[in-house]
Amino acid sequence: MTNVQEIMANDFAEQVEAHQGTVLVDFFAQWCGPCKVIAPIVEEVATEFDTLKVVKVDADNAQELMQKYGIRSIPTLVMFKDGELEASNVGAVSLPKLREFVSENL
């Protein structure tokens, strides 16, 4: 069972922007090699932080969101707190680096 939910762009406002708490959003694509590399790392982090909601958004189906948040490459990991963008990280990261990124922005 996964702790990471894939959401559609039209669910983003409800699932992320209206969420009270912290959300880690993984903008990815099926064809993206680095996205596949970090997928298990994102899954691991999702199990480690109880208060963190983790979702994935397929960038190919979310061009308006990509533009809205200035995302130009994938993978991009974005932290939202109470619906507001807190921080972002572009590119594949190691498990320790992702833990650090999440901890700094919880």
N, C-alpha and C positions, 0 to 999 in steps of 0.2 A: 504494500500500500504506500502511496506517495503522500507527502505533506505539501506538495507543490501542485497547485491547480492551474490548468491552462484556461485562460479566459479570452473571450472575443473582445475586439475593440469596443463594440457597443455595450459591453458590460463594465468597461473600465471606470466610468463615473461612479457607478454603484459599488463596485468591488474595491476600488482604490481611492478615488477622490472623496467619497463619502464615508470611508472607513475611519472610525475613531481608533487610533493606535498606529502602529508602524507596519508598513508593507514594503517588502522587497519585490521589485518587479524585474523580471528577466526578459528583456527584449531579445528575441532569438529568431532564427529561421531554420527550417528543416535542412536546407542545403549548406548551412554554415558549419564548417569543421570546428572552429574554436567554440562555437555554441554547444556542439556535441561533447567537447572536452570538458566544459564546465558544468554541464547538466548534472552529473553525479555529485559535484561539489556543492551546487545549489541545493540539491536534495539533502545532502548531509547537513548543511547549515540549517535547513528548514526543520530538521529533527532536533537540533541543539538549542534553539532559542524558542522557548515556550510562548513568549508574547509576540513573536514575529509571524505575520501572515506573509506567505510567499506565493506569488503568482507568476505565470509565464504568459507573454503576449507574442504571437507570431508577427514579426515586423512586416512581413509581406502583406498581411491583412490589416495593418494598422498604420497606414501612411499618414493619416491626419494626426494621430497621437505622436508619431515620430517627429513630425513637423512642429507640433505644439510644444514638445519638450526638447527640441533641438538635438534629437538623436540622429547622428549621421552615419554611424557604423555599429555593427553588432559583433559580438554580444555587448550589450550595455545593461548594466545593473543599476537600478534607480531605487533609492530609498525615499519613501513618502511617510510623513508623520502627520497624522490628523488631516490627510488630504493634501498636504503641501509638500512639494518637492524639497527634500533635505539635502541629498547628495547623489552623485552618480559616479560610476566607474566604467570606463570603456575598455573592452578587451578581456581576454581570458585571465583569470587569476587563480592562484593556488588556494587551497583550503585555509591555511593560516592567514593569508591576505584577505580573503573574504570574511573570515571570522572577525578580523580587525576592523574591516570596513563596516560590518554590521554593528559591532560593539560600539564603535565611535558614534554611530548615528541612531542608536536605540533611544 
